[in-house]
C-alpha cells in the first residue's frame, strides 16, 4: 500500500509545509541528478575515448541546444502552473483540457522547430567562431566545428523525445508525483550510459554516437511518462477530445509559459554571446568550461529541484486559496535549499580537483578547471535563494517578475561584465584579457539576481496573479 501511495499524486495543501516540500523534492533531486548524468556521461565518454577537442565540440554545442529548448521549457512551465492550480482547486474538467492542450501545443512546436532551425545550425556555429581544430589529430579534415554541427543536427531531429519528456514530466509533477519521473529518468539514464559506450567505445561513432544515445534515451523516458499519465484517470480524463486546442487554455499556457521560455531564451542568448568570447581563449579553455558546466550541473541540481518543488507547492496552495501556507512554505523551503547548497559548496572546495579528474587525464586541464570553479562556488548559495523564491512566484502565476530579473542579470550584468573585464585586462600577451572574466561575470549575475528576487518577492505582487 505504501509503495502505491509513493507513486500517487500528492496533495500539498495539507500537513507541515517543509515536510511536503522535502518529500516532493527528494525524488525530484535524484531525478535531476539522473538527468544531469546524460550530459555528464556524454562528456566522460567523449573525453576519455575521443579526446579533449571532442569534449570542446560537445560543450560548444550546449548553449545553442539550450536555446532550441526554450519553446518547450515555456510550454512545460505554463502547463505545470495550470495543472498544479487546477489540481489544488479540484477542477477536473479544466485539468483535463489543460493536459490535452499542453500535449497538442508541444507537438506543433516540435514540427515547427525542426523545419525552421535545422538549416541554420552550421552558419550559427561559424558566426560564433567555433574552433576548426581537428577533433582527432590523425583526422585533420573533421573539425570541432563539424562535430558540433553533427551533434546539434541529430539532437534537433530527435528533439521530440526531450520535448515530450519535459511537458509530460511537468504535468506529472504538477499533480504532485515526483517519484514516477525519477524512475523513468533512472531507466533512461541507464539506456544512455549503455548506448554511449556501445556507440562511441565499441562502434567508433564519435560525437554523433553520443547524440544518438541521448535522443534514444529521451524518447524512452517520454514514452514511460505517457504510459504513466494514461493511468492517472482518477484525477482527470485523458481522452482524444481534450487534445483539440481550446483558445482560452492555449492562450493561458502561452501567457504563463512565455515569460519562463523568454527567461531561458535570455539566459541561453547570453550563454551564446559569452560562448563567442569563450571560444577566443582556445580549445583547452573551452574544454575546461565543459568540465565546469558538468560539475556545475550537479551543484545546481538541489537549487532547481527546490525551485520546481516550490512551484508545485505554491500552485496547489494558491489554487486552494491558502496564501498564509504559501508564505510559510516559502520560508521553510528557501532555508532548506540554502542549507543544502552551502554543503555542496564546501564539498566542491574540498574535492573539486578529484571531480575534474573524472573528465580528463590532462593535468593542466584539471588544474585550470578547478581554479575557475572556485570563483563560482559561493554563488550557488545565492542561486538557492533565487530559485526558491522564483519558484513560489511562478507557482502563484507571476512568471513575469522572474523573467525581468533574468533579463537584468544576464543582459545588463553578465554580458557587459564579461566583455568589460576582457577589454580592461587585455594586453599583448593576453589579447582577449583574462579568461576568468567568464566566471566572474556569472558570479556577479547570480549574487545580484538573488538580491533582486528577495526584494520583488517581499513586495508581494505575486499574490494577485492566480488563474481566475
N, C-alpha and C positions, 0 to 999 in steps of 0.2 A: 504493500500500500504506500509506504514512504517513497519507494522508487517511482511509482506512478505520479505522486504529488510533485516530485522533483522536476518532472517534465511537463507539468501543467502550468497554465497561465497563473501569474501571481498578482493578487490584489494588494497594491502597495499603499492603499488608503487606510490600512489597519495595522496595529502593532507599533512597536518602537521604530521611529524613523531610521535611526542608524543601523538597526538590525535588518530592516527591509532593504536598505541601500547596500549593505555589505553582502547579504545573501545573493542579491542580484549581481553585484559587481564581481564577485569571485569567479563564477563560471565565465563571465564576460572577459575578465582579465586573462584567464587561461586561454580563452578563445582568441583574444587579440595577440597573445604571445604565439599561439599556433599559427595565426595568420602572418605574423612577422617572420616566422620560420620560413615562409615561402621565399621571400627575398633574401633572407639570411643564408639559407641552404644554397640558393642560386649563386650567391656571392662566394661562398666557401668552395663549392664545386668548381666554379669558373676560375677562382684564384689559384686553387691547388692543381687542377688538371689542365688548365689552358695557360694562365699566366696573369701578371699584373695588368697588362694592357687590355686583356679581355674583361678584367674587373672594372677598368675605366669605362669600357664600352657599355656595360650594363648600368653603371652609375650615371653616365651621361644621358641615358635614355629615361631615367626616372622622373625628372621634372616634367618632361613632355607627356609621359604616360599619366602622371597625376593630373595634368591639365585636361587630358581626354576624359578623365573620370568625373569631372566636375558636374556634368549633367546628372549623373546617376547618384552622386552624393547629395545633390539638391533634391532630387525626387525622393530619395530614401528619407532624407531629413523631414520633408513635408509630410510624407505618409506616416512616418513614425510618430510625429507630434499628433496628427489627427487620430491615429489608431489608439494612442495612449489616452487622449482626452475622451474619445467616444467610448472606450472601454471603461474608463472611470465613471462616465455618465450612464453606463449600461444602455447605450443606444445601439441596438443590434442592427437595424436597417442601415444607419449611417456608417457603421463599422464595416458592413458587408460591401457597400458601394465604394467606400474608400479603398479597401483592399483590392477589389476588382479593377478599379480605375488606375490604381498605382501600377499594377502589372501591365495594363494596356499602354500607359504612358511610357513605361520603361522599354517596351518592345518597339514602339515608334522611334524613341530616341536612339536605340541601338542601330536601327536601319539607317537613319539619317546620318549618324556619326560616321559609320563605316564608309558610306558613299561620299561624304563631304571631306573627310580628313585624310584618307589614305594617300591621295596624290601629293599631299604637301609635306609628308614626313621627311624625305631626304632634303628638299630645299630648306626646311626649317633648321635641320641639323647643320647644314652648310652655313647658314646665316649666323648660327651660334658658335662658329669657329670650332666645331668638333674636330679633335685631332685626326690626322691622317697617318699616324704611326702604324706600322704593321701590328696586327693582333698577335701574331706569332712571327718571330724573327725569320724563320725559314720560308714563310709565305708572304712575300713583300707586297703582293697585289690585293691582299684582303686587309683593309684598314679598320681602325676603331670606328670611323665614320660608316663603313659598310656594315660592321657588326651591329652598330646602333640602329641603323635603318632596318635591318632584318629583324632584330628583336622587337622593335616598335610595330612593324607591319604585322607580324604574327600575333602580337598582343592585341592589336586593334581589330583584326579579323575575328579573333576569338573573344572579343570583349563582352559578348552576351553573357558568358558564364559569370564573369566578375560582376556585371551589372545586375543580373538577377539574384546573385547571392546577396549583394548589398540591399536590394529592395526587400527580398523575402526574409532575410535575417532581421532587417529593421522592423518588419511587420511582427515577426515572432517575438522580438524583444519588446516592442510596443505593447504586446499583450502580457508582458511580464515574465516570459520564459527565456532566460539566457542560457539554460543548461543544454537545450537541444542544439542550439547553434554552436556550442562548444564541441559537442560530439561530432557534428558534421565537419567542423574545421579540423578536428584531430584526424578524421578519416581522410580528408582532402590533403592535409599536410603529409600524411604517410604516403599517399599516392604521389605527391610532388617529389618527395625525397627519393623514392624508388625510381621514378621516371628520370629525375635529374641524373642520377648515377648511371642508369641504363643508356640514356640518350647521349650524355657527354663522355663518361668514362669508358663505356663499352662500345657504343656505336659511333663515337667521334663526331657528333653533330654540332659541336661547338656551341656558340652563344645561342644559335637558333634552337638547339635541343632544350636549353633552359626555358626558353619562351614557350615551346610546345608543352613541356611538362607542367608549367604553371597554368596554361589555358585548360588543359585536360583536368587538372586538379580543381580549378574553379568551377568548371561545368559539373563535376561530381558533387561539389558542395551545394550548388544551386538546385540540382535535381533532388537531393536529400531534403532541402528546405521546402521544396514544392510538395513533396510527399507528406511531410510533417504538417504543413498548412492545411492540406486536404483532410487531415484527420482531426482538425480542431473545430469541427462544426458545432460544438456545444455553445460557442460564444458568437458565432457569425455564420452566414450562409455563403458557401463557396461554390457558386453556380455560374455557368456561362453568361447569363443575362447581366450579371454585375460587371462583366468586362466591357460592356458598352459605355463609352465615355458620357459622363453627365457633366454639363457645363459648370455647375457650382463646385463640384468636387474637384474637377480638373483645375479650375481657377484657384481653389484654396490650396491644393497641393503645390501649385506653382508659386502662389503668394507666400506660403510658409517656407517652401523649399528653395526658392530663388535666392534669398539672401545667404543661405548656407552654401549653395552652389557658387554664388559670387565670391563668398569668403574664401572658398577653396580655390577658385579661379585666381583671385588676387594673390593668394599665397603661392600658387603654382607659377603665376606670371613672374612674381618676384624671384622665385627659385630659378626660372629660366633666365631672367636678366642677370642674376648673380652667377648662374652657371656659365654664362658667357664670359664673365670676369674670371671665374674659377678655371676655365679652360686655358686662360692665358698663362697660368702658372705651371703648365706642363702635365704630362701623363701621370707622374708619380703623385703630384698633389691631388689630382682627380681621384686616383686610386685611394689615397688617404681619406678623402672626403666620403668615398663609398664605404670604407670601413667604419668611419664615424657615424654615418647615417644608419648603418646596420645596428651598431651598439645603441645609438640614439633612439632607434625604433623601439628597442626593448625598454629603455629607460622611460620613454614616453607612454608606454602601454598603460600603466596604472592611472595616469592623468586622463587619457582618453576614455578608459573604462569607467572611472568615476564620473566623468562628464556625461557619458551616454546613459549611465545608470540614473543620474540625477535628472536627465531629460525625461526619461520614462517616469520616474518618481514624481516630478513636477507635473507632467502631463496628466497622469491619473488623478492626482490630488486637486489640480485646478479643475479638471472635468467634474470632480465631485464637490467643488466649491470649498475645499479645505485649505485656505490660504495660510492660516497660522501654522498648519502642519508643514506646508511647503517651506516656510521660513525656518522652522526648526530643523528640517531635513537639510536645508542648505548649509547651515552652520555645522552640523554634525558631519555631513558628507565632505565638506571642504577640509575640516580638521583631519579626517581620516586620510584624505588624498595628500595633504601636506606631510603628514607623518610618514606615509609610505614613500613619497618622493624624496624626503630627507634621507631615509635609509638607503635608497638606491644611489643617491649622490655620494654617500660615504663609501659604498661598495665600488663605485666607479673610481674613486680616488685611490682605493686600496688595491684593486685588482684589474685596473684598466689595461695595463700592458699585457697581461695574460689574455684578456678578451681580444685585443688587437691581433695577437699572435695566432688566433684561431683562423684568421682570414688569409694570412700570408706568411711565408717563411723569410721575407726580406726584412732584415733587422732595421734598416734605415726607415722603411715604411712603417713598421710597428712604432718606432720612436716618434716619428712625425705625427702619426695618428693620435698617439697618447697625449702629446703636448697640446695638440689642437683641442682634444676632448676636454682637457682640464679647464679650458676657457668657458666651455658650455655648462659644466657640471652644476654650478649653483643655480643656473637658470631653470632647471627642472622644477625647483620648488615654486618659482614664480608661475610656471605653466600650470602647476597643480591648482593654483587659485583661479587662474583664467578659465581653465576647462570646467571646473566645478560650478562656478557662478554663471558662466555662459550656458552650461547645461540647464541650469534652473530657468534662465531667461528664455531659452529656446523651447523648453517643455511647456512653459506658460503661454507660448505663442509669440514671444518677442524675438524674432530672428533678425530684425534689422540692426539692433544695437550691437550684437557681436560682429555683424558684418562691418559696421562703421569702425569699430575698434580695430578689426583686422586690416581694414583699408589704411588707417592711420599708421599702424605699427609696421606694415610692410612697405607701402608706397612712400610714406613720408619719413620713415625712420630707417628701416633695414637697408633698402637700396641706396639711398643717399649716404648713409654712414659707411657702407661697404666701399662705394666708389670714392667717397671723400677721403677715407683713410688710405686707400690705394693711391690716390693722387698726391696726398700730402707726404707720404713716405717713399715716393718714387725717387729713383736715382739712377746713375749709370749702371751700377751693379744690380739694382732692383728696378727695372723699367716699369713694372706694374705695382711697385710698392711691396709691403709685407703681405704674405699670403694669409696671415692671421686676421686680416680685415674681414674675411668671410664670417669667421666665428664671432668676432667682437660685435659685428653688426647684428647678428642673430641674438646674441645675449641682450643687447640693448633693446631690441624689439620685444623680447619676452618680458623683461622687467617693466617696461613702460606699459605693455599690454595688460599686465596684472594690476597695475595701479589704476588704469582707466576702467577696467572691468569692475573693480571694487567700488569705484565712485558711481558708475551707472547702475550697478545692482542696488546700491544703497538708496538711490533716487526713487526706485520702486515703480517705474512706468510699466515694467513687465507685468504687474498685477492687473493691468487693464486690457491685456491682449488676448484673452481666452476666446476660442471659437464660440460664436453665439449659437 
